């Protein structure tokens, strides 16, 4: 499946729903994160991670409520997703724009750590073209 396609979003959502570490982390988290990727093969792609009341929803479209928004180009998103580019360096270089409640982002790191295994699993079946 192609990176950031609806099939990819559905695969991440399914993996997240089945992952016990994500469920455990979500129990103590509450955050809405929107990702915006520009210059993708189909234009602008918007998807989100919403964690509320122990429930995790990974889906197409913006988070509501949205606490944090990341914006980046397709090139940057693919570079970070494939490990060619370090996300922290991309942020420092201004390749990833972060807006919103940065403290909320820091307070909910457990869910992002748990989601890392989900992305690793889906990456094995993903093409980046």
N, C-alpha and C positions, 0 to 999 in steps of 0.2 A: 504494500500500500504506500501511497505517496505521502510524504511528510506534510502535515497540516491539512490534508484532505478530510472530508467528513468521515471516511472510513478510519483514518488515523485517530481522529477525535473520539469516535465510538470505541476504538480499541483501547485507548487510554482510559476512557470512562469505565469500560468493562473490567480492565485490570485493577483500576483503583477501587472499584466496588468489591472486588474479590480479595483484596490484599488486607490481611489482618493488622499489619503494621500501620497502614493508612487509617484504618478504622480506629485503632488505639490512639493515634495522634490526633485524629479529628475530634475525639471526645473532649479534648481540652483546647480546641482552637475555634476561632470564629474570624473568618476573613473572606473577602471577595477580591479576587485578582483577575484583571483583564489583561490579555496579551493582544497586542496589535502588531501584525507583521505586514509591512508594505512591500511592494514590488514582488509579491509572490506570483507564481505562474498564472493564477486566476485573479490577480489584483490584490486587494487588501483582505487579509484574513484576520478575523477577530474571534478569539475563544477565551474561555474563562475557567477558573477553579473557584468554586464557591464552597466554603465550609461553614456550616451553621448547625447548631444543636446536634453535633455528632454525625451529621450527614455530609457526604462529599458529593458534589456535582461537578463534573468536568464536561463542558459542552461548548457548542458553537455559540457565538454571541458574547456580549459583555456581561460581567458579573453585576448582580443587583442584590444588596447594595455593593457598590464598588469602592473598596478602600485603597487599592493600589492599581496602577496601570503601568505596564511596560510597553514601550514602542520601539521597534527595531526594523531594519530591512530584512528581506529574505536572506541575503548573503550572511548577515550577522546571525540570524536565527539558525540557519543551517550550520554555520561554523560552530556555534555553541552546542547545538544538539548532537553534532558528530564528534565533539571534543577537539576539533581543530583550533577553536578559539576559546579562551578562558572567559567565562561570563563576567567575572569581577574585572578583568582587564578591559573587556568590551565596555563595561559600564564606566570605568575610569576614563577611557578614551572617548566617551560620549557617543558610542555606537548603540547603546541602550539607554533610552530616556525613561526615567522613573519619575512618576508623579503620584501624589497621594500621601497616605499616612505611613511614613517610613518606620515609625515605632511599632505600628501594628504588624508590619512585615517582619520586624525583628522578633516580636512577641510570639509569632506563630511559626517559627522555624522548624518545629517538630514535624509539622505536616509536609513541609517541603522536603525535609530529609527522607521521610517515608515515601513520598512520591518519586524520589530518585530511582528506586528499584522498579517502579512502574514504568518509567520512561526507559530504563535499561532493557526491560523485557520487550517493550513494544519496538524499540530501536532495532532489534534483531530481524524484524519483519518489515522494515521501513526503507523506502528508496528516497533519495534526496535529489531529485532532478527538476 
